[in-house]
Amino acid sequence: MYAVKLLQLIFLSLLSLSLWAQDSENVQVVGVGGSFPAPLYARWIQEFERIHSEFHFRYMPSGSSQGVEMVGSGQSDFAATDAPMTDQQLARTKVRVLHFPAVVGAVVPIYNLPGVKQVLRFTPKALAGIYLGTIREWNAPEIAQANPGLPLPATKIIVTHSADGRGTTYVWTDYLSKVSGEWKTRVGRGTVVEWPVGGTAEGSGNMAKLVGQTPNSFGFVELTYALLNNVPFGEVRNAAGNFVRADTASVRDAEKSTGAESGNDFRISLTNAPGKNSYPIASYTWLLIPETIPDSGKRRAIKEFLQWMLTEGQGYAGPLGFCPLSPALAQAARTAIRTIH
């Protein structure tokens, strides 16, 4: 709690300084939120500012819950989240908040298992069991049966999970709640849950490093962080019964199979999507934007950024491990920009 309050003070100080420095030729926009898309957002801001030098964006990856709280209270210009706000959260906010899908990402199971060179396969039962504490050793039948012939050791699995308030926690628990009745009943989904077992890592970057340095450990991170830290990640059996590895194609299949471009509510879950090639732990990540932005300079900056993000910006998603939005969904989101005033 102290760390959260300290972060809020730091953020508000930064926001105050940006407001003080702002003039008609130099618009400062500050946001806060999830670490899930932070590498992509950093690249987007760099490229956007290259062609819009009059706008300056700053993004602090402090967690989805922090982003939801600060944009909803009017303390930040925008936010980012990997856990869509509930109807109850939206009803309690000081300002009306809009969700804009940014890209589609994947959360992957990562591990450090010395001596095992092949990619491991995990069933939904195995993933739920590891975090329920009912599967404790690497050579447990639920893991061994999906990986015949691999020399799995009879060593304890060192389990790690995300800290409270993280969007990656929401995506992972949303998935487990769909595939495991025991998990749904005992734990449920959310950015904050009571983990039955495991230690805590603050953010995907720290979890990837921790697992990479700890033999026999297991965790979950956004795909980009597994790739950046060169940590092995496994295939997951999907709703069609096929083991699928996370990549741009399998994440795109998950989005396509949900019919996500229909309607105008962009708070859509992609976990455990149907389709033989769909990766089952996929999710949108969203930008949270106040519907009313009184400052005309900030309003123009944010609307310009959203238009760019949903067109040229999508081209930067693939190289960083994300999947661009479907053309239909991107068009629907661009249309929704008109509601910002």
C-alpha positions as CSV (number, residue, x, y, z in Angstrom):
1,M,0.0,0.0,0.0
2,Y,2.9,2.4,0.8
3,A,4.5,1.7,-2.5
4,V,1.2,2.4,-4.3
5,K,0.8,5.7,-2.5
6,L,4.4,6.7,-3.2
7,L,3.9,5.9,-6.9
8,Q,0.8,8.1,-6.9
9,L,2.7,11.0,-5.4
10,I,5.5,10.6,-8.0
11,F,3.0,10.4,-10.8
12,L,1.1,13.5,-9.6
13,S,4.4,15.4,-9.3
14,L,5.3,14.4,-12.9
15,L,1.8,15.4,-14.1
16,S,2.1,18.8,-12.3
17,L,5.4,19.5,-13.8
18,S,4.2,18.6,-17.3
19,L,1.2,20.9,-16.9
20,W,3.5,23.7,-15.7
21,A,5.8,23.2,-18.7
22,Q,3.0,23.0,-21.2
23,D,2.3,25.8,-23.7
24,S,0.4,26.1,-27.0
25,E,3.4,24.7,-28.9
26,N,4.3,21.9,-26.6
27,V,1.5,19.6,-25.3
28,Q,2.4,17.1,-22.6
29,V,0.3,14.0,-22.1
30,V,1.0,11.6,-19.2
31,G,-0.4,8.1,-18.8
32,V,-0.1,5.2,-16.4
33,G,-1.0,1.5,-16.5
34,G,-0.1,-2.1,-17.4
35,S,3.4,-3.4,-18.1
36,F,1.9,-6.0,-20.6
37,P,2.2,-3.6,-23.6
38,A,4.9,-1.3,-22.3
39,P,7.6,-2.2,-24.8
40,L,5.1,-1.5,-27.7
41,Y,3.9,1.7,-26.2
42,A,7.4,3.0,-25.8
43,R,8.0,2.3,-29.5
44,W,4.7,3.9,-30.5
45,I,5.4,7.1,-28.5
46,Q,8.8,7.3,-30.1
47,E,7.5,7.0,-33.7
48,F,4.4,9.2,-33.1
49,E,6.5,12.0,-31.7
50,R,8.8,11.8,-34.7
51,I,6.0,13.0,-36.9
52,H,4.2,15.1,-34.3
53,S,6.9,17.0,-32.5
54,E,4.4,19.3,-30.9
55,F,3.1,16.4,-28.7
56,H,5.0,14.7,-25.9
57,F,3.7,11.5,-24.3
58,R,5.0,9.9,-21.2
59,Y,3.9,6.4,-20.0
60,M,4.5,4.9,-16.6
61,P,4.0,1.0,-16.5
62,S,2.9,0.7,-12.9
63,G,0.1,-1.9,-13.3
64,S,-3.4,-2.1,-14.7
65,S,-5.1,-1.5,-11.4
66,Q,-3.1,1.7,-10.9
67,G,-4.1,2.9,-14.4
68,V,-7.8,2.2,-13.8
69,E,-7.7,4.1,-10.5
70,M,-5.9,7.1,-11.8
71,V,-7.8,7.7,-15.0
72,G,-11.1,7.0,-13.3
73,S,-10.3,9.7,-10.7
74,G,-9.2,12.2,-13.3
75,Q,-5.6,12.1,-12.1
76,S,-4.1,11.0,-15.4
77,D,-4.6,12.0,-19.0
78,F,-5.0,8.4,-20.1
79,A,-4.3,4.9,-18.9
80,A,-3.7,1.4,-20.1
81,T,-5.0,-1.9,-18.9
82,D,-5.0,-5.6,-19.7
83,A,-8.1,-6.1,-17.5
84,P,-11.2,-4.3,-18.8
85,M,-13.1,-2.3,-16.3
86,T,-16.3,-3.8,-15.0
87,D,-19.7,-2.1,-15.2
88,Q,-19.4,-1.5,-11.4
89,Q,-16.0,0.2,-11.8
90,L,-17.2,2.3,-14.7
91,A,-20.2,3.4,-12.6
92,R,-18.0,4.6,-9.8
93,T,-15.5,6.7,-11.8
94,K,-15.3,10.5,-11.4
95,V,-15.0,10.8,-15.2
96,R,-16.6,8.7,-18.0
97,V,-14.0,6.3,-19.3
98,L,-13.8,4.7,-22.8
99,H,-12.0,1.5,-23.8
100,F,-10.0,1.5,-27.0
101,P,-8.4,-1.9,-28.0
102,A,-4.7,-1.4,-28.9
103,V,-3.4,-4.8,-29.9
104,V,-3.8,-8.5,-29.1
105,G,-1.1,-10.2,-26.9
106,A,-0.5,-13.6,-25.4
107,V,0.4,-14.7,-21.9
108,V,2.7,-17.7,-21.9
109,P,3.8,-20.3,-19.3
110,I,7.6,-19.9,-18.8
111,Y,9.9,-22.3,-17.0
112,N,13.5,-23.0,-16.2
113,L,14.1,-26.7,-16.3
114,P,17.8,-27.7,-16.7
115,G,18.5,-30.6,-19.0
116,V,15.2,-30.3,-20.9
117,K,15.8,-28.8,-24.3
118,Q,12.5,-29.5,-26.0
119,V,9.5,-27.2,-25.7
120,L,7.2,-28.4,-22.9
121,R,3.5,-28.9,-23.4
122,F,0.9,-28.0,-20.8
123,T,-2.7,-29.0,-20.5
124,P,-5.3,-26.7,-18.8
125,K,-5.4,-29.3,-15.9
126,A,-1.7,-29.0,-15.4
127,L,-1.6,-25.2,-15.4
128,A,-4.5,-25.0,-12.9
129,G,-3.0,-27.8,-10.8
130,I,0.4,-26.0,-10.6
131,Y,-1.2,-22.9,-9.2
132,L,-3.7,-24.7,-7.0
133,G,-0.8,-26.5,-5.4
134,T,-2.1,-30.0,-6.4
135,I,0.7,-30.5,-8.9
136,R,4.1,-30.1,-7.1
137,E,6.8,-32.0,-9.0
138,W,8.0,-31.6,-12.6
139,N,7.5,-35.3,-13.3
140,A,3.8,-35.3,-12.1
141,P,1.6,-37.5,-14.4
142,E,-0.4,-34.4,-15.6
143,I,2.9,-33.0,-17.0
144,A,4.6,-36.2,-18.0
145,Q,1.6,-37.5,-20.1
146,A,1.7,-34.4,-22.3
147,N,5.4,-34.7,-22.8
148,P,6.2,-38.4,-23.4
149,G,9.8,-39.3,-23.6
150,L,11.1,-36.1,-22.0
151,P,13.5,-36.6,-19.0
152,L,11.4,-34.7,-16.4
153,P,13.0,-34.5,-13.0
154,A,11.4,-35.5,-9.7
155,T,12.1,-32.0,-8.3
156,K,9.7,-29.5,-6.8
157,I,8.2,-26.8,-9.0
158,I,9.1,-23.4,-7.7
159,V,6.0,-21.4,-8.5
160,T,5.9,-17.7,-9.2
161,H,2.9,-15.4,-9.9
162,S,2.3,-11.8,-10.7
163,A,1.8,-9.2,-8.0
164,D,-1.6,-7.7,-7.1
165,G,-3.0,-5.2,-9.5
166,R,-1.4,-6.6,-12.6
167,G,-3.3,-7.1,-15.8
168,T,-1.3,-10.3,-16.6
169,T,-2.8,-11.7,-13.4
170,Y,-6.3,-11.0,-14.7
171,V,-5.6,-12.6,-18.1
172,W,-4.1,-15.7,-16.5
173,T,-6.9,-16.1,-13.9
174,D,-9.6,-15.4,-16.5
175,Y,-8.2,-18.3,-18.5
176,L,-8.0,-20.7,-15.5
177,S,-11.5,-19.8,-14.4
178,K,-12.8,-20.9,-17.8
179,V,-10.9,-24.2,-17.9
180,S,-11.0,-25.3,-14.3
181,G,-14.1,-25.5,-12.1
182,E,-12.0,-25.9,-9.0
183,W,-10.0,-22.7,-9.8
184,K,-13.2,-20.8,-10.6
185,T,-14.7,-21.8,-7.2
186,R,-11.6,-21.5,-5.0
187,V,-9.8,-18.6,-6.5
188,G,-11.7,-16.9,-9.4
189,R,-10.4,-14.2,-11.7
190,G,-9.3,-10.6,-11.2
191,T,-6.2,-8.4,-10.9
192,V,-6.1,-9.3,-7.2
193,V,-6.7,-13.0,-6.1
194,E,-5.7,-15.2,-3.2
195,W,-3.0,-17.4,-4.8
196,P,-3.0,-20.9,-3.2
197,V,0.8,-21.2,-3.8
198,G,3.8,-19.4,-5.1
199,G,6.0,-16.4,-4.6
200,T,5.4,-12.9,-6.1
201,A,7.1,-11.0,-8.9
202,E,6.4,-7.4,-9.6
203,G,5.6,-7.2,-13.3
204,S,6.4,-9.4,-16.3
205,G,9.9,-8.1,-16.7
206,N,10.8,-9.1,-13.2
207,M,9.1,-12.4,-13.4
208,A,10.9,-13.3,-16.6
209,K,14.2,-12.5,-15.0
210,L,13.4,-14.4,-11.8
211,V,12.4,-17.5,-13.6
212,G,15.4,-17.3,-15.9
213,Q,17.7,-17.2,-12.9
214,T,15.9,-19.9,-10.8
215,P,16.3,-23.6,-11.8
216,N,13.0,-25.6,-11.6
217,S,10.9,-22.5,-11.5
218,F,7.6,-21.8,-13.3
219,G,5.7,-18.6,-14.1
220,F,3.7,-16.7,-16.7
221,V,4.5,-13.5,-18.6
222,E,3.4,-11.6,-21.7
223,L,5.1,-13.2,-24.7
224,T,7.2,-10.1,-25.4
225,Y,9.0,-10.5,-22.1
226,A,9.7,-14.2,-22.6
227,L,11.3,-13.3,-26.0
228,L,13.2,-10.3,-24.7
229,N,14.6,-12.3,-21.8
230,N,15.2,-15.5,-23.8
231,V,13.2,-17.6,-21.3
232,P,11.6,-20.9,-22.6
233,F,7.9,-20.9,-22.9
234,G,5.5,-23.8,-23.4
235,E,2.7,-24.8,-25.7
236,V,-0.8,-24.9,-24.3
237,R,-3.6,-27.3,-25.2
238,N,-6.5,-25.2,-26.6
239,A,-10.3,-25.7,-26.5
240,A,-10.0,-27.8,-29.7
241,G,-7.6,-30.2,-28.0
242,N,-4.5,-29.1,-29.9
243,F,-1.2,-27.9,-28.4
244,V,-0.5,-24.5,-29.7
245,R,2.6,-22.2,-29.3
246,A,1.9,-18.5,-28.9
247,D,2.9,-16.4,-32.0
248,T,1.2,-13.8,-34.2
249,A,-0.7,-16.4,-36.2
250,S,-2.2,-18.3,-33.3
251,V,-3.1,-15.1,-31.4
252,R,-4.8,-13.8,-34.6
253,D,-6.8,-17.0,-34.9
254,A,-8.0,-16.5,-31.3
255,E,-9.3,-13.0,-32.1
256,K,-10.9,-14.2,-35.4
257,S,-12.7,-17.0,-33.7
258,T,-14.5,-14.8,-31.2
259,G,-16.2,-12.4,-33.7
260,A,-14.7,-9.6,-31.7
261,E,-15.5,-6.9,-34.4
262,S,-19.2,-7.0,-33.7
263,G,-20.9,-4.5,-31.4
264,N,-19.4,-1.3,-29.9
265,D,-18.3,-2.6,-26.5
266,F,-14.6,-3.4,-26.8
267,R,-14.3,-5.2,-23.4
268,I,-14.0,-8.6,-24.9
269,S,-12.4,-11.7,-23.5
270,L,-10.3,-13.9,-25.9
271,T,-9.2,-16.6,-23.4
272,N,-9.9,-20.2,-24.3
273,A,-11.2,-19.2,-27.7
274,P,-12.5,-21.8,-30.1
275,G,-10.6,-22.8,-33.2
276,K,-8.1,-25.5,-33.9
277,N,-5.2,-23.1,-34.2
278,S,-6.2,-20.5,-31.6
279,Y,-3.7,-19.8,-28.8
280,P,-5.9,-20.1,-25.6
281,I,-4.3,-17.4,-23.3
282,A,-4.7,-14.4,-25.6
283,S,-6.1,-11.0,-24.7
284,Y,-6.6,-7.5,-25.9
285,T,-4.8,-4.7,-24.1
286,W,-6.8,-1.4,-23.9
287,L,-6.1,2.3,-23.7
288,L,-8.5,4.0,-21.3
289,I,-9.4,7.5,-22.4
290,P,-11.7,10.0,-20.7
291,E,-14.7,10.7,-22.8
292,T,-14.5,14.4,-22.0
293,I,-11.1,16.2,-22.2
294,P,-11.5,19.9,-21.4
295,D,-8.0,20.8,-22.5
296,S,-8.1,21.2,-26.3
297,G,-4.4,20.6,-26.8
298,K,-4.5,17.3,-24.9
299,R,-7.7,16.3,-26.6
300,R,-6.2,16.8,-30.0
301,A,-3.0,15.0,-29.0
302,I,-4.9,12.0,-27.7
303,K,-7.3,11.8,-30.7
304,E,-4.4,12.1,-33.1
305,F,-2.5,9.4,-31.3
306,L,-5.4,7.0,-31.3
307,Q,-5.9,7.5,-35.0
308,W,-2.2,6.8,-35.7
309,M,-2.2,3.8,-33.3
310,L,-5.1,2.2,-35.0
311,T,-3.6,2.7,-38.5
312,E,0.2,3.0,-39.0
313,G,0.9,2.0,-35.4
314,Q,-0.5,-1.5,-35.9
315,G,2.5,-2.2,-38.1
316,Y,4.9,-2.1,-35.1
317,A,2.9,-4.8,-33.2
318,G,4.3,-8.0,-34.9
319,P,8.1,-7.5,-34.4
320,L,7.4,-7.0,-30.6
321,G,5.4,-10.1,-30.2
322,F,1.9,-8.7,-30.5
323,C,-0.8,-9.2,-33.0
324,P,-2.4,-6.2,-34.8
325,L,-6.2,-5.7,-34.5
326,S,-8.4,-7.1,-37.2
327,P,-9.2,-4.4,-39.8
328,A,-12.9,-4.5,-38.8
329,L,-12.2,-3.9,-35.1
330,A,-9.6,-1.2,-35.8
331,Q,-12.2,0.6,-38.0
332,A,-14.8,0.3,-35.3
333,A,-12.4,1.8,-32.8
334,R,-11.5,4.6,-35.1
335,T,-15.2,5.5,-35.4
336,A,-15.5,5.5,-31.6
337,I,-12.8,8.3,-31.4
338,R,-15.5,10.7,-32.5
339,T,-17.2,10.3,-29.1
340,I,-14.2,12.0,-27.4
341,H,-15.0,15.7,-26.8
